[in-house]
Structures are given as structure tokens and as C-alpha cells.
Amino acid sequence: MAFKTETINLNTQGNADIQDITGQISQVVEASGIQDGVVTIFTPSSTSGLTTIEYESGCLSDLRRLFDEIIDPARHYAHNARWGDGNGHSHVRAALLGASFSVPFVNRRLTLGTWQQIIFIDFDNRQRRRELVVQIMGE
């Protein structure tokens, strides 16, 4: 079993900025030299998350609206009262979505569905420079 770890850097706008990272993950897998296995993407951040979606404007708008409805930024958050940074909702949204995502690959190709892209969402309330950890395991 072989392992390879890489990083991907992103510049984000915050406020539920959604970025399609499928191409970047595919490139890392293809360059890894590992034929078949699993790639795991991890965001070492408590205000961002990873998942898949059909990356088109309607789906992205629907996802943002859903987060606004279930985790309203205007609500009271104890985190904001303690730290005064106004991003309590960002932490809750990230915890709900999750900090990592795994995809199997075969012949150095991700096994995603036709309309399925890997997305990174930055929920923080300001611009950020993010670094994702990409770990590939396989043979």
C-alpha cells in the first residue's frame, strides 16, 4: 500500500463561498503514481467544509439558501458573545457539513458520478487563504 500527501491552496471570499475543487483533486490523483485507491480531502479549519453537488448556479443557490434557513447568521450564537468575531454560524455550519471527504479512484480516475463535483465551502465571514490536505492511499 502506498501513501502520498499533497496540499492545495485556495483563496476564498467567505460567506458560503463555494469552490469546485474536482479538477485540482483529479490532477493530484493522476500525478500521484498510484493506480487504484482512495483520496481523502481534509480542511484543517473549523469554519469550512467539503461535500459533493452538481456544480451549477441553481444548486449552489439552493445550498446557500438552505444553510441560511437552518443556520441563520442573524441568530444569537454564544461563540459570538465570547469572541466578538461574528462567525458563530460559520462554525456550526462547518460542523454540520464535515471537514473531510473521500472518493475512490480506479486507473487514476475519480469514480464520481456524471453530475457530481467535489466542492469546498468557506462559511467564515471574511476572506481567507485556505490549505487543503489531500491524502492518497492505494496501489
N, C-alpha and C positions, 0 to 999 in steps of 0.2 A: 504494500500500500504506500503510495506516495502522497505527500502533502506539500502544498505551496500556498504562501500567504502574500497577498498584494494589498495595496491601498488605492483608493480612488478619492480624489479631492473634488468637492463641489462648492460653488458659491451660490448661496440661496437668498431669497428675498424675505423669508419668514412668512408668517400669517397664512399658513397652509399652502405654501409654495410646493407644487408637485412637479417632480422631475422624472422623466423616463430614463432609467439607467440601464435598460436592456442591452443596448449596443455596447456600452462600456463593460458590462459583465461578460457578454459574449466574447469580446476581444481578450479579456483576461483568461477566460477558459481556453480559447483557441491557442493562445500563446504559452499556456502552462506546460504543454508537452504531455499532459495526462489525457488519455483517450476516453475513458468512461469513469463516472463517479458522481459526486455531489459537490455543488458550490454553495457555500453559505455566505450571505452578506450580513454584516453586523454594523449598526450605527452606535458608536460609543457616545451617546447623547441621551439625555433624559427628556428632550423636547422634540424628538423626531422619530419617525417610524418607517417601516417597509412593508409592502404588500404587492399584489398584482391587480391590474384592472385593464380594461380596454382603454388605451390612452387616446381618447377623443374628447373634444371640448364638452359635450353633453355629460358624459360620465364623470369627468373631472368636476364640473359644476355641481352635479348631484352629490358627489362625495363631500365636497366642501360644505354644501348646504346641510347635509346630514350631520357633519361634525358640529356645525353651528347650532343645529336644533338639539342635539343630545348633550353637547358640552358647550354651552353658551359662554362666550368670553366675557359677557357683561355680568354674569353671576358673581356672587361673593366667593372667593377662594381664600382659605386660611393661609395658603402659601403667599399670596399677595400681601396679606396683612403682616406676615412675618418679615418678608424680604423687600416688599415695596417695588418689585420689578414688573408687576402686571402680567406675568406669564403663567399663572397658576393653571389656567385652562390648557396651556401647551403641555404641561407635564401630565395632566390627566388624559389628554388625547393620545399622547405618545404611549402611555401605559396601556391604554385600550388597544392600540394598533399592534404594538410589539416592536422590539429592537432588532430582530433578525428574521431572515427569510432564507429558505433553502430550496434549491432546484436541482434535480438530477440532470445529468448530461450524458449523451451517447455519441461516440465518434466526434467528440469536441463540440457538440451542438446542444444547446439548451433544449429541454423537452417541453417547452412552453406551448400552449395552445395557440391557434392561429391569431386570435384577437387578444392575447394575454401578454401584457408587458409588465416588467418589474418597475415599480415606482418607489421613489424616496419622497417623503413628505416632511417638510420642516414646519413644525407648528409654532415655533418661537415667535415672539412679537417684534423681531428685528432681523436684519440681515446677518448672515453667519457664513463662515467658512467651515465646511464640514469635511471630515475624513471618514470614509467607509472602510472597514476591514473586510477583505474578500479572501475566504479560505477555501481552497480546492482540495478535495480528498478523492483518491481513486487510483486506477491503474492504467 
